[in-house]
Amino acid sequence: MSPFLGSVFWLLVTLGVLVTFHEFGHYWVARRCGVRVLRFSVGFGRPLWRRVAKDGTEYQIAAIPLGGYVKMLDAREGEVDPSERGQEFTGKSVWKRIAIVAAGPAFNLIFTVAAFWAMYMIGRPDVAPIVQAVQGSLAAEAGIRTGDRLVAMNGEPVETFSDAFDVLANGMLGSEPMPVRVKGTDGIERDLVLPLQKLTTDGDISKKIVQFGLTPQSTPFVGEVVPGDPASLAGIRTGDKLVSVNGKPVPDFDAFTRLVPELAAVSPKLAVTIERDGTNRTLDITARMKSEQDQAPRWMIGIAARPAETAILRYGPVRAFSESLHTTWTGAQNTFNLIGKMLSGQASTKNLSGVIGIAQVANYSANHGLGWFLNFLGMVSLSLAILNLLPIPVLDGGHLLYYLIELVKGSPVSERTMIAGQYVGLALLFTLMGLAFFNDIQRMIVS
């Protein structure tokens, strides 16, 4: 499946699952509170599929998959038969209305915990937090060396590179130095301080990550040799350590992939020094111009790096549930931290992602296995819960704000105020969606 079709497919799966679960929360609590549900819709617009149940509730899947709704019997939308007034939404107590509205985000939180729980029991394959620092970068200035293993960051233990990346990215929302503990290749642990306050880029986290210069370790060992390609014909084997190319040292495999096309452009015949069984030997290899996966042709010799050390997060049911609660809590803190930083101007709105960005990550995570896709679903579900709880009219949080005001003043908010709030809420929502969409397009152009 092409990246485009894969992104569309997994976006539809993601939205279908999360929207259905969110709207089911409203539906389930409304029914328990004695409110009649007229329609349960996944998506907006023209129905693609519909069915009317025996109790009169209409279930449908609509053409526009960006959300859904539960339509309840509501006196504000028309006359209600006297025999049905006991099942009408506005006639219920304010506490029941609060429960119905809050049920959508609450079910998203339940889904988040369940997704993380399943992820930890199934296992999420990752790489070990063994890193290297780009020469001359702030990470190198902090004392990070090639082969260092990150043990703890900002007081939090890290088990995988993804854990480390998340802690680092969240720390970059501010400008405070971050304490870290690393274990060197000699087995000795060192306490360092990452100078995040020296980052000079704007609040775009992706740019800060690049400027900081901390990457997973790329070892200079050969992991795969393509039969019939120049390296194979010259005698390179799996497990050989790359030492130099035309006398230029190779500290890691990334450096090797940069040196080969650079030197081959001058002369395709390369002198590649390798180490095998403790002995260095130099092989003459003539690079070929080759294209892979519809990319532009470039000079290659036909080898791949040895895979990084793996680290799989997998726990038993009890530990997995505990970790899922911790991950949900940490994710919520990080999300509110990002919102606060953006509102104060400390973080750029360029960190927002829209439908395109979500689709791309959905496809990427699905292609990396069920554990990664469950992790993605959990994070998106948590974001939906938090977004819907923001006090913006048209969202669940806006309705909850109205009901809290009703509790204080003893009477419902006026219809005029609610209508004005709807317009303000729609304007805010479309502004956020437009900004996120613009960011997605800009990322695609830049990349």
C-alpha positions as CSV (number, residue, x, y, z in Angstrom):
1,M,0.0,0.0,0.0
2,S,1.4,3.4,-1.0
3,P,2.2,5.9,1.8
4,F,-0.8,8.1,0.7
5,L,-3.4,5.3,0.6
6,G,-1.9,3.9,3.9
7,S,-2.2,7.3,5.6
8,V,-5.8,7.7,4.4
9,F,-6.8,4.2,5.5
10,W,-5.2,4.3,9.0
11,L,-6.6,7.8,9.5
12,L,-10.1,6.5,8.8
13,V,-9.5,3.6,11.2
14,T,-8.2,5.9,13.9
15,L,-11.1,8.4,13.6
16,G,-13.7,5.6,13.3
17,V,-12.5,3.9,16.5
18,L,-12.0,7.1,18.6
19,V,-15.1,9.0,17.5
20,T,-17.3,5.9,18.0
21,F,-15.9,5.4,21.5
22,H,-16.4,9.1,22.4
23,E,-19.9,9.3,21.1
24,F,-20.8,6.0,22.7
25,G,-19.9,7.7,26.1
26,H,-22.5,10.4,25.5
27,Y,-25.1,7.8,24.2
28,W,-24.6,5.3,27.0
29,V,-24.9,7.9,29.9
30,A,-27.8,9.7,28.2
31,R,-29.7,6.4,28.0
32,R,-28.9,5.7,31.7
33,C,-30.2,9.2,32.6
34,G,-33.5,8.5,30.8
35,V,-32.9,10.7,27.8
36,R,-34.2,9.5,24.4
37,V,-31.5,9.3,21.7
38,L,-32.8,10.1,18.2
39,R,-29.6,9.5,16.3
40,F,-26.1,8.1,16.8
41,S,-23.8,9.3,14.0
42,V,-20.2,8.6,13.2
43,G,-19.2,11.3,10.8
44,F,-21.2,14.3,9.4
45,G,-23.1,15.0,6.3
46,R,-24.8,12.5,3.9
47,P,-25.4,9.1,5.4
48,L,-23.4,6.2,3.7
49,W,-25.1,3.6,5.9
50,R,-28.1,3.9,8.3
51,R,-30.3,1.6,10.4
52,V,-33.2,2.4,12.6
53,A,-33.4,0.2,15.8
54,K,-36.6,-1.1,17.4
55,D,-36.5,1.7,20.0
56,G,-36.5,4.3,17.2
57,T,-32.8,5.3,17.5
58,E,-31.2,5.9,14.1
59,Y,-27.6,4.7,13.7
60,Q,-25.6,6.0,10.8
61,I,-22.1,6.3,9.3
62,A,-21.8,9.6,7.4
63,A,-19.6,10.8,4.5
64,I,-17.4,13.3,6.4
65,P,-15.4,11.3,9.0
66,L,-14.1,14.3,11.0
67,G,-16.2,13.7,14.1
68,G,-19.6,12.5,15.0
69,Y,-22.6,13.4,17.2
70,V,-25.4,12.0,19.3
71,K,-28.7,13.8,18.7
72,M,-31.0,13.7,21.7
73,L,-34.6,14.7,22.2
74,D,-34.3,18.4,22.9
75,A,-37.0,21.0,23.4
76,R,-34.7,23.7,22.0
77,E,-34.9,22.1,18.6
78,G,-38.7,21.8,18.3
79,E,-41.9,20.8,20.0
80,V,-41.8,17.8,22.2
81,D,-44.8,15.5,22.5
82,P,-46.2,15.7,26.1
83,S,-45.8,12.0,26.5
84,E,-42.1,12.2,25.8
85,R,-41.2,15.2,28.0
86,G,-39.8,12.9,30.6
87,Q,-37.2,11.8,28.1
88,E,-36.2,15.3,26.9
89,F,-32.6,16.5,27.5
90,T,-33.2,20.0,28.9
91,G,-35.8,18.8,31.4
92,K,-33.2,16.7,33.2
93,S,-31.3,18.0,36.2
94,V,-28.1,20.0,35.6
95,W,-26.1,17.2,37.2
96,K,-27.5,14.7,34.7
97,R,-26.7,17.0,31.8
98,I,-23.2,17.5,33.1
99,A,-22.8,13.7,33.3
100,I,-24.0,13.2,29.8
101,V,-21.7,15.9,28.3
102,A,-18.7,14.8,30.4
103,A,-19.1,11.2,29.3
104,G,-17.5,11.7,25.9
105,P,-14.1,12.9,27.2
106,A,-14.4,10.4,30.1
107,F,-14.7,7.5,27.6
108,N,-11.8,8.8,25.7
109,L,-9.7,8.7,28.9
110,I,-10.9,5.1,29.6
111,F,-9.9,4.2,26.0
112,T,-6.5,5.8,26.5
113,V,-5.8,3.7,29.6
114,A,-7.0,0.6,27.9
115,A,-4.9,1.2,24.8
116,F,-1.7,1.8,26.8
117,W,-2.5,-1.3,29.0
118,A,-2.8,-3.5,25.9
119,M,0.3,-1.9,24.4
120,Y,2.4,-2.7,27.4
121,M,1.1,-6.3,27.6
122,I,1.7,-6.9,23.8
123,G,5.0,-5.1,23.8
124,R,6.2,-2.0,21.9
125,P,9.5,-2.7,20.1
126,D,12.0,0.1,20.3
127,V,15.7,0.8,20.4
128,A,17.9,1.2,23.4
129,P,18.7,4.8,24.5
130,I,22.3,4.6,23.3
131,V,23.1,7.9,21.7
132,Q,25.7,10.0,20.0
133,A,26.2,13.8,19.7
134,V,26.7,15.7,16.4
135,Q,30.1,17.2,16.4
136,G,30.0,20.8,17.6
137,S,26.4,20.6,18.9
138,L,25.0,21.5,22.2
139,A,24.7,17.8,23.1
140,A,28.5,17.4,22.5
141,E,29.1,20.5,24.6
142,A,27.1,19.0,27.4
143,G,29.5,16.0,27.4
144,I,27.5,13.4,25.5
145,R,29.8,10.8,23.9
146,T,29.2,8.3,21.2
147,G,28.0,5.1,22.8
148,D,26.6,6.7,26.0
149,R,23.4,5.1,27.3
150,L,20.8,7.5,28.8
151,V,19.8,6.2,32.2
152,A,17.6,9.0,33.5
153,M,16.5,12.4,32.2
154,N,15.1,15.2,34.4
155,G,14.8,12.7,37.2
156,E,12.8,10.2,35.1
157,P,14.3,6.8,34.3
158,V,14.3,6.0,30.5
159,E,14.3,2.5,29.0
160,T,14.0,3.3,25.3
161,F,15.1,6.0,22.9
162,S,11.5,7.0,22.4
163,D,11.1,7.6,26.2
164,A,14.3,9.8,26.1
165,F,13.0,11.7,23.0
166,D,9.6,12.5,24.7
167,V,11.3,13.8,27.9
168,L,13.7,15.9,25.8
169,A,11.0,17.3,23.6
170,N,8.9,18.2,26.6
171,G,11.8,19.9,28.3
172,M,12.4,22.0,25.2
173,L,9.0,23.7,25.7
174,G,10.8,25.7,28.3
175,S,14.3,27.0,28.6
176,E,15.6,25.3,31.7
177,P,18.8,23.2,31.8
178,M,18.0,19.5,32.1
179,P,19.9,17.1,34.3
180,V,20.7,13.7,32.8
181,R,22.5,10.6,33.9
182,V,24.4,8.5,31.3
183,K,26.4,5.3,31.4
184,G,29.5,5.3,29.2
185,T,30.9,2.5,27.2
186,D,33.3,1.9,30.1
187,G,30.3,1.2,32.4
188,I,30.8,4.3,34.5
189,E,27.8,6.6,35.1
190,R,28.1,10.4,34.8
191,D,25.8,13.2,35.7
192,L,25.5,15.9,33.0
193,V,23.4,18.9,32.4
194,L,21.8,19.5,28.9
195,P,22.0,23.3,28.2
196,L,18.5,23.7,26.7
197,Q,18.6,27.4,27.6
198,K,21.1,27.9,24.8
199,L,18.8,26.8,22.0
200,T,18.3,29.8,19.7
201,T,15.6,28.5,17.4
202,D,11.9,29.5,17.8
203,G,9.4,27.4,19.7
204,D,9.2,24.7,17.0
205,I,10.3,21.5,18.7
206,S,11.4,19.8,15.6
207,K,13.9,22.6,14.8
208,K,15.2,22.5,18.4
209,I,15.8,18.8,18.3
210,V,17.9,19.2,15.1
211,Q,19.9,22.1,16.6
212,F,20.5,20.2,19.8
213,G,22.2,17.4,17.9
214,L,21.4,14.3,20.0
215,T,20.7,11.2,17.9
216,P,20.5,7.4,18.3
217,Q,23.9,5.8,18.0
218,S,24.9,4.6,14.5
219,T,27.6,2.1,14.9
220,P,30.2,1.6,12.1
221,F,29.5,-2.1,11.7
222,V,28.2,-3.8,8.6
223,G,24.8,-5.5,9.2
224,E,23.9,-6.6,5.7
225,V,25.8,-7.0,2.4
226,V,23.8,-7.0,-0.9
227,P,24.8,-10.0,-3.1
228,G,26.3,-8.9,-6.4
229,D,26.9,-5.3,-5.3
230,P,30.4,-3.7,-5.2
231,A,30.9,-4.4,-1.5
232,S,30.1,-8.1,-1.8
233,L,32.3,-8.4,-4.9
234,A,35.2,-6.8,-3.0
235,G,34.9,-9.2,0.0
236,I,33.1,-7.2,2.7
237,R,31.2,-9.4,5.1
238,T,28.5,-8.9,7.7
239,G,30.1,-7.9,11.0
240,D,33.0,-6.0,9.5
241,K,33.8,-2.7,11.2
242,L,34.2,0.2,8.9
243,V,37.4,2.2,9.7
244,S,38.0,4.7,6.9
245,V,37.2,5.6,3.3
246,N,40.1,7.0,1.3
247,G,41.9,7.6,4.6
248,K,39.0,9.6,6.1
249,P,37.9,8.1,9.5
250,V,34.4,6.6,9.9
251,P,33.2,7.1,13.5
252,D,29.7,5.8,12.7
253,F,27.6,4.4,9.8
254,D,25.9,7.8,9.2
255,A,29.4,9.3,8.5
256,F,30.1,6.4,6.1
257,T,26.8,7.0,4.1
258,R,27.8,10.7,3.8
259,L,31.4,10.0,2.7
260,V,30.7,7.4,0.0
261,P,28.7,9.7,-2.4
262,E,30.9,12.7,-1.6
263,L,34.2,10.8,-2.5
264,A,32.7,8.7,-5.3
265,A,31.6,11.9,-7.1
266,V,35.3,12.7,-7.4
267,S,36.3,9.1,-8.3
268,P,34.1,6.0,-8.0
269,K,37.1,3.8,-7.0
270,L,37.3,3.9,-3.2
271,A,39.8,2.5,-0.7
272,V,37.6,1.2,2.2
273,T,39.5,0.1,5.3
274,I,37.7,-2.5,7.5
275,E,38.5,-4.2,10.8
276,R,37.9,-8.0,10.9
277,D,39.1,-10.3,13.7
278,G,41.2,-7.5,15.2
279,T,43.1,-6.9,11.9
280,N,42.7,-3.9,9.5
281,R,42.6,-4.5,5.8
282,T,42.0,-2.1,2.9
283,L,39.7,-3.1,0.0
284,D,39.3,-1.4,-3.4
285,I,35.6,-0.9,-4.1
286,T,34.2,0.8,-7.2
287,A,30.9,2.5,-6.2
288,R,27.9,2.3,-8.5
289,M,25.2,4.9,-9.2
290,K,22.0,3.3,-8.1
291,S,18.4,4.2,-7.4
292,E,16.3,2.7,-4.5
293,Q,12.6,2.9,-3.8
294,D,12.0,5.5,-6.6
295,Q,14.5,7.9,-5.1
296,A,17.1,9.9,-7.1
297,P,20.2,7.8,-8.1
298,R,23.2,8.1,-5.8
299,W,26.6,6.4,-5.3
300,M,26.3,3.2,-3.3
301,I,28.4,0.1,-2.6
302,G,25.6,-2.2,-1.3
303,I,25.8,-2.5,2.5
304,A,23.5,-1.6,5.4
305,A,24.2,-0.8,9.1
306,R,24.0,-3.3,11.8
307,P,20.6,-2.9,13.6
308,A,20.7,-0.9,16.8
309,E,20.3,-2.7,20.2
310,T,16.6,-3.4,20.7
311,A,14.5,-2.6,23.8
312,I,11.0,-3.9,24.1
313,L,8.6,-2.5,26.6
314,R,6.5,-5.5,27.8
315,Y,5.0,-6.1,31.2
316,G,2.6,-8.4,33.0
317,P,-1.1,-7.3,33.4
318,V,-0.6,-5.7,36.8
319,R,2.6,-3.8,36.0
320,A,1.1,-2.9,32.5
321,F,-2.0,-1.3,34.1
322,S,0.2,0.7,36.5
323,E,2.4,1.9,33.7
324,S,-0.7,2.8,31.5
325,L,-2.0,5.0,34.3
326,H,1.4,6.7,34.7
327,T,1.7,7.2,30.9
328,T,-1.8,8.7,30.7
329,W,-1.0,11.1,33.6
330,T,2.3,12.1,32.1
331,G,0.8,12.6,28.7
332,A,-1.9,14.8,30.1
333,Q,0.6,16.9,32.0
334,N,2.7,17.3,28.8
335,T,-0.3,18.3,26.8
336,F,-1.4,20.9,29.3
337,N,2.2,22.1,29.5
338,L,2.3,22.5,25.7
339,I,-1.1,24.4,25.7
340,G,0.1,26.7,28.5
341,K,3.5,27.4,26.7
342,M,1.7,28.2,23.4
343,L,-0.8,30.6,25.1
344,S,2.1,32.4,26.9
345,G,4.2,32.5,23.7
346,Q,7.0,30.3,25.0
347,A,6.2,27.5,22.5
348,S,5.4,28.1,18.8
349,T,2.0,27.2,17.4
350,K,4.0,25.4,14.7
351,N,3.9,22.5,17.1
352,L,0.2,21.9,16.2
353,S,-0.6,19.1,13.8
354,G,-3.8,18.7,11.8
355,V,-5.4,15.9,9.9
356,I,-2.5,15.4,7.5
357,G,0.0,15.1,10.3
358,I,-2.2,12.7,12.2
359,A,-2.7,10.6,9.1
360,Q,1.0,10.3,8.4
361,V,1.8,9.3,12.0
362,A,-1.1,6.8,11.9
363,N,0.4,5.1,8.9
364,Y,3.9,5.2,10.3
365,S,2.8,3.6,13.7
366,A,0.6,1.0,12.0
367,N,3.6,-0.1,9.8
368,H,5.7,-0.5,13.0
369,G,3.4,-3.0,14.6
370,L,0.3,-3.3,16.8
371,G,2.2,-2.0,19.9
372,W,3.1,1.3,18.2
373,F,-0.4,1.7,16.8
374,L,-2.0,1.2,20.2
375,N,0.4,3.8,21.6
376,F,-0.6,6.2,18.8
377,L,-4.4,5.5,19.5
378,G,-3.8,6.1,23.2
379,M,-2.1,9.5,22.6
380,V,-4.7,10.7,20.1
381,S,-7.5,9.6,22.4
382,L,-6.0,11.5,25.3
383,S,-5.6,14.6,23.1
384,L,-9.2,14.4,22.0
385,A,-10.3,14.1,25.7
386,I,-8.3,17.2,26.7
387,L,-9.3,19.2,23.6
388,N,-13.0,18.5,24.2
389,L,-12.7,19.6,27.8
390,L,-11.4,23.1,26.9
391,P,-13.9,25.7,27.8
392,I,-14.7,26.6,24.1
393,P,-18.4,26.8,23.1
394,V,-19.4,24.0,20.6
395,L,-17.0,21.6,22.4
396,D,-18.0,19.5,25.5
397,G,-16.0,21.8,27.7
398,G,-18.0,24.8,26.6
399,H,-21.3,23.1,27.4
400,L,-19.9,22.1,30.8
401,L,-19.0,25.8,31.4
402,Y,-22.6,26.8,30.7
403,Y,-23.9,24.2,33.2
404,L,-21.4,25.3,35.9
405,I,-22.6,28.9,35.4
406,E,-26.2,27.5,35.8
407,L,-25.3,25.9,39.0
408,V,-23.9,29.1,40.4
409,K,-26.7,31.5,39.2
410,G,-29.5,29.1,39.6
411,S,-30.9,29.4,36.1
412,P,-29.8,28.4,32.6
413,V,-27.6,30.6,30.5
414,S,-29.7,32.7,28.1
415,E,-30.3,31.4,24.6
416,R,-28.8,34.7,23.2
417,T,-25.6,34.1,25.2
418,M,-25.4,30.5,24.0
419,I,-25.8,31.5,20.3
420,A,-23.1,34.1,20.6
421,G,-20.8,31.6,22.3
422,Q,-21.4,29.1,19.5
423,Y,-20.2,31.7,16.9
424,V,-17.1,32.5,19.0
425,G,-16.4,28.8,19.5
426,L,-16.8,28.0,15.8
427,A,-14.4,30.9,14.9
428,L,-11.8,29.6,17.4
429,L,-12.2,26.0,16.3
430,F,-11.8,26.8,12.6
431,T,-8.8,29.1,13.4
432,L,-7.1,26.2,15.2
433,M,-7.9,23.7,12.4
434,G,-6.7,26.1,9.7
435,L,-3.5,26.8,11.6
436,A,-2.8,23.1,12.1
437,F,-3.6,22.4,8.4
438,F,-1.2,25.2,7.4
439,N,1.5,23.7,9.6
440,D,1.0,20.3,8.0
441,I,1.3,21.7,4.5
442,Q,4.4,23.7,5.4
443,R,6.1,20.6,6.9
444,M,5.4,18.7,3.6
445,I,6.9,21.5,1.5
446,V,10.0,21.9,3.7
447,S,10.6,18.2,3.8
